[in-house]
Structure formats: C-alpha cells, structure tokens
Amino acid sequence: MNPAAFQNVPSSSAPQQQPIASTSAAQPQANGSTNALEIGMGMDIDLSQFEGVPLPELERPKSKKELEQEKKDLELGELLDMMDEWKPIIPDEVTDYYLQRSGFETDDVRVKRLLALAAQRFVSSISADAFQYARTRTASGTGSRTKESSTAKAKARTRTTLTMEDLSAALKEYGVGAERAAYYL
C-alpha cells in the first residue's frame, strides 16, 4: 500500500475542528458590542478591558554605530574579565603608589591592572623607539669618533648600546623632555 495515497482522504473518525477564533470585532454582535471576539464554541470575550493598554513596541533595527558600540562594550567586558587573572610586569604596589600620588582612588583591581598595562605599553614603546635610534646611530657610525678597522666596527654593530641620547630622542616623540644634565661630559 502506498501511504501517500491516503493523505488527501478525509478521515471520518476524526471530528471536524472549528476555527479557534474568528475576528468579528469590527461587526456588531447580537449583544451590540463591537469589542467582542467570538471564540469557536460560541463564547464571547469582551476586549474593552484592554483599551488603553499600550502594546509592546517592536524593537527597531539597530544602527551600525549602535552595533559597533555593543561590540566595543563586549570586548571591554572580556578585557576586564581577563585583568583578574593577568599579572602585570609593573607590580600592583608600584601602580597603587603612583595612582595614590596622582590622586586617583579605586578599589577595583581590574582598573588598576588596566592602567598598569597602559604604563607597560608606554614603556615598551619608548624602549623600542630608543632601540631603533641606537641601531640607526650605530649603522651610520656617527656615534664613534675613534678610528677602528672594519671588522671591529662589524663586531660593535652586533651589540647595541642604549645611550641617553637615544632615550632622549625617543622620549621627545612622546612629549617627555629628558635631556642629559649639562655638567655631565
């Protein structure tokens, strides 16, 4: 037997279902009410009790700017959660000392570690820039005034020495003035 053949045949044993509700609220009923909803079994429901009840507003689609802001908020939350477990190179006590000295007060360890991370990033950028200044100085040969052979210069280039001049140049890029005192030779 083919079960597909019986799909369109109405079953005589199953009772016919009446519609659950018909919206005849726009037409007056026998009782004269225009705010009634006729339910399938002949029951009338009075809808007048729901007048003045605000309908829930549909959520409007979010703009691109709002979606970006939500994404940034999510990323910030994840970063702050990671700050609980992460130990910065700059100790918490040092961070607390300088925050207290500057007048910043907070008990949130995550914020303190976030500021320690920013300070670590700042120091790292300065040292990387100073290293590049030192490499440039040694490659150009302007830093040495002694006459050396070419092999001695090649050996000296493998080892980079950070000087105050290199550090001052790197700090100057970040707006920090750190010049060597005039009385040092």
C-alpha positions as CSV (number, residue, x, y, z in Angstrom):
1,M,0.0,0.0,0.0
2,N,1.1,3.5,-0.8
3,P,0.8,5.8,2.3
4,A,0.8,8.8,0.0
5,A,-2.5,7.8,-1.5
6,F,-4.2,8.2,1.8
7,Q,-3.0,11.8,2.6
8,N,-5.9,13.6,0.8
9,V,-8.6,11.3,2.0
10,P,-10.6,12.9,4.9
11,S,-10.8,10.7,8.0
12,S,-14.4,10.0,9.1
13,S,-13.3,9.1,12.6
14,A,-11.6,12.4,13.4
15,P,-14.0,15.2,14.4
16,Q,-14.0,18.3,12.3
17,Q,-12.2,21.2,14.1
18,Q,-13.9,24.5,14.2
19,P,-11.8,27.6,14.0
20,I,-10.4,28.7,17.3
21,A,-11.3,32.4,17.0
22,S,-12.9,34.5,14.4
23,T,-12.3,38.2,14.5
24,S,-15.7,39.6,14.1
25,A,-14.9,42.5,16.4
26,A,-15.4,45.1,13.6
27,Q,-19.0,43.9,13.1
28,P,-21.6,44.4,15.9
29,Q,-22.7,41.2,17.6
30,A,-26.1,40.2,18.7
31,N,-25.4,41.8,22.0
32,G,-24.4,45.1,20.3
33,S,-20.8,45.1,21.4
34,T,-18.2,46.0,18.8
35,N,-15.3,45.0,21.1
36,A,-16.1,41.3,21.3
37,L,-14.1,38.4,19.9
38,E,-16.2,35.3,19.1
39,I,-14.5,32.1,20.1
40,G,-15.2,28.9,18.3
41,M,-17.6,27.4,20.8
42,G,-20.0,30.4,20.8
43,M,-18.2,32.2,23.7
44,D,-17.8,36.0,23.5
45,I,-14.8,37.7,25.1
46,D,-15.1,41.4,25.9
47,L,-12.0,43.3,24.6
48,S,-13.0,46.6,26.2
49,Q,-10.9,45.8,29.2
50,F,-7.7,46.1,27.1
51,E,-8.4,49.6,25.8
52,G,-5.6,52.0,26.7
53,V,-3.2,49.2,27.4
54,P,0.0,50.0,25.5
55,L,1.1,47.4,23.0
56,P,4.7,46.4,23.2
57,E,6.7,48.3,20.6
58,L,8.6,46.3,18.1
59,E,12.3,46.6,18.5
60,R,13.7,48.9,15.8
61,P,16.7,47.6,13.9
62,K,20.0,48.9,15.4
63,S,22.2,51.2,13.5
64,K,25.7,50.4,12.5
65,K,27.0,52.8,15.2
66,E,25.0,51.1,17.9
67,L,26.2,47.7,16.8
68,E,29.8,48.8,16.9
69,Q,29.3,50.3,20.4
70,E,27.8,47.0,21.6
71,K,30.8,45.1,20.1
72,K,33.2,47.5,21.9
73,D,31.4,47.1,25.2
74,L,31.6,43.3,24.8
75,E,35.3,43.5,24.1
76,L,35.9,45.8,27.1
77,G,34.0,43.4,29.3
78,E,36.1,40.5,28.1
79,L,39.3,42.5,28.7
80,L,38.3,43.5,32.2
81,D,37.5,39.9,33.0
82,M,41.0,38.8,31.8
83,M,42.5,41.5,34.0
84,D,41.5,39.5,37.1
85,E,43.9,36.6,36.2
86,W,46.7,38.6,34.4
87,K,49.7,39.7,36.4
88,P,51.4,42.8,35.0
89,I,55.1,43.3,34.9
90,I,54.7,46.5,36.9
91,P,53.7,45.3,40.4
92,D,50.4,46.3,41.9
93,E,52.1,48.0,44.8
94,V,54.0,50.3,42.4
95,T,50.8,51.0,40.5
96,D,49.0,51.8,43.7
97,Y,51.7,54.2,44.9
98,Y,51.7,56.2,41.7
99,L,47.9,56.2,41.5
100,Q,47.7,57.4,45.1
101,R,50.3,60.0,44.4
102,S,48.4,61.4,41.4
103,G,45.1,61.4,43.4
104,F,43.4,58.5,41.7
105,E,41.4,56.3,44.1
106,T,39.7,53.0,43.2
107,D,39.3,49.6,44.8
108,D,38.8,47.8,41.5
109,V,41.9,45.7,40.8
110,R,40.9,45.3,37.2
111,V,41.1,49.1,36.6
112,K,44.5,49.3,38.4
113,R,45.8,46.4,36.2
114,L,44.5,48.1,33.1
115,L,46.4,51.2,34.0
116,A,49.5,49.1,34.7
117,L,49.1,47.5,31.3
118,A,48.9,51.0,29.7
119,A,52.1,52.0,31.5
120,Q,53.8,48.8,30.4
121,R,52.8,49.5,26.8
122,F,54.1,53.1,27.1
123,V,57.5,51.9,28.5
124,S,57.7,49.2,25.8
125,S,57.1,51.7,23.0
126,I,59.7,54.1,24.3
127,S,62.3,51.3,24.7
128,A,61.5,50.0,21.2
129,D,61.9,53.5,19.7
130,A,65.1,54.1,21.6
131,F,66.5,50.8,20.3
132,Q,65.7,51.9,16.8
133,Y,67.5,55.2,17.4
134,A,70.5,53.3,18.7
135,R,70.6,50.9,15.7
136,T,70.4,53.9,13.4
137,R,73.2,55.7,15.2
138,T,75.5,52.6,15.1
139,A,74.7,51.9,11.5
140,S,75.6,55.4,10.4
141,G,78.7,55.5,12.5
142,T,78.1,59.0,13.8
143,G,78.4,57.9,17.5
144,S,82.0,56.7,17.4
145,R,84.9,59.1,16.9
146,T,87.7,56.6,17.2
147,K,89.3,55.0,14.1
148,E,88.6,51.3,14.1
149,S,89.1,48.7,11.4
150,S,86.0,47.5,9.5
151,T,86.0,44.1,11.4
152,A,86.0,45.8,14.7
153,K,83.1,48.0,13.6
154,A,81.2,44.9,12.4
155,K,81.6,43.3,15.9
156,A,80.5,46.5,17.6
157,R,77.3,46.6,15.4
158,T,76.2,43.2,16.7
159,R,75.9,44.6,20.2
160,T,73.7,47.7,20.5
161,T,74.3,50.1,23.4
162,L,71.5,52.3,24.5
163,T,72.6,55.8,25.3
164,M,70.9,58.8,27.0
165,E,70.8,60.5,23.6
166,D,68.8,57.6,22.1
167,L,66.4,57.6,25.1
168,S,66.0,61.4,24.9
169,A,65.2,61.2,21.2
170,A,62.6,58.5,21.8
171,L,61.0,60.4,24.8
172,K,60.9,63.6,22.8
173,E,58.5,61.8,20.3
174,Y,56.1,61.2,23.2
175,G,56.3,64.8,24.6
176,V,58.6,63.9,27.5
177,G,61.7,66.1,27.9
178,A,64.6,64.2,29.3
179,E,67.9,65.8,28.4
180,R,71.2,64.9,30.0
181,A,72.4,67.4,32.5
182,A,74.9,69.9,31.1
183,Y,77.5,69.2,33.8
184,Y,77.9,65.6,32.6
185,L,80.6,65.1,29.9
